[in-house]
Amino acid sequence: MRTDPAAVLHAFLTSVEELRGVMVSGSMVGRKKGQASLIIDCSGGYRTVRDRCDRAEITIHAYHSTQSETARLAFTAREQLLERLPGRVAGGALVLDVAEVHMPFPLVDETSGEFRYVHAVALYLTEASV
């Protein structure tokens, strides 16, 4: 497979109505302090079936202006990923399943001092047929 799992997650998260107006990115470039954001960080994975299926682990950093808003954003993203993404095509891949590596937990950003929740998921992906 040659599909970028970050692109799959980005395509899905930016299509979710409840997350409209939230910055979804693979970096902090252009982000303002306190801005509602989901930062996607690919952290590993492996091939599960030769030429057919990858398992990608992705860590998601949620930021917002208050701790309660940050928690709400993180748990909204979690719900969407676990309940709506499996079985969908996004970013050129069919997402077969989404497994939770760990649920969102608070972890203040040491650089900016901002509220942040961190969680991780594993995506099971195969290329979408045309």
N, C-alpha and C positions, 0 to 999 in steps of 0.2 A: 504494500500500500504506500501511496505517496501523498496521502491526505494529511494536512497539518491539523492536529487535534485542537490547537488554539483557535484556528479559523472556524472549526466546527462549533466550538463553544461560543465564540464571538457572534457568529451568525444566529445561533439560537437565542442567546441572551438579548441581543438587540431587537429581536422580533417579539419579545414578550411585552404585552401591553402594560403590565404592572411595573415594568422597569423602564418605561419611556422617560427620557430626560436624565437617565443615569449614564455616566461615562463608563463604557466597557472598553478596556484596552489591555494590551500586553505590556504596557509600560506606564510610568507616571508622567511622561512627557506631556506638557500642556495642561496638566491637572492643577487646579487651584485648591489651596487648603480649605477643608470643609465641604468640598464638592462631593456629591453622591457619586461613588465610583465603585466599580468591580474590576480589580486588576487580576488578569489571568496569568498564571505562572506555571508553565509545563514543568513538572518535576520528575518525570520518568515514565516508565512503561515498558512493554515488551510485546512481541508477536505471539499471539495465542494459537493461530492456525496459519500454517504456511500460505502466503499469498492471499489470505482471505480476511483475517481479523487481527486487529491490534487492540491492546489494552493500554490506554494512556492515562497516567495519573496527572491531575491538574489541581494546583492549589489556587484558591480564589481569596483575594484580600478585599474585604468590603470596608469602605470608608464613608463617613457621613459627618454631619456637624455636631451631633450629640451621640452619647452612647446608646440611648434607646432607639434612635433612628438608624444607627449603624447595625444594631442587632436586628431590627425589623428588615433592613435591606438584606442582610446575610441570610436570614431565615426564609425570606421570600425567594431569593435566588435558589436556596437549597430545595425548597418545595417544588419550584419549577423544574429544576434539573432532575430530581428523583421521580416526580410524578408525571411530567409532561414530555420530557425529552426522549425517553426510551421509545423506539419504534418510529421515530421521525427522521426525515432527511434534513440535514443542515450542513452548509459549507462543503457540499460535495460528498458527504458520507452518510450512510445509514447508521444511526446509533442503535445498536442492538439492545444495550442495557446500560444503566448507570448505577454504580455501586458507591456507597459512601465509604470513604477511607476514614474520615473523622468529621464529626459535626462541627458547626461553627463555635468558636470560643473567642473570648476577648483577649486581645494582645495589643497593647498600646504600641503605636509606631515609634520606635526609639529615635528616629531621625527628626520627624516633624512634631511628635508629641500628640498626634491625632488619635481619635478613637478608631479602632480597627478590629474587625472580627476576621478570623482565618478559618477556612474549612477546605477540605480536599475531597475530590471525587475521582472515580475511575470510570472512564468511558470505554465501552466495547464497541469498536468501529469496524465497518467494512465499507468498501467503496460502493456508492449508490449506482445502480444500473441506470443506464440512459434509456 
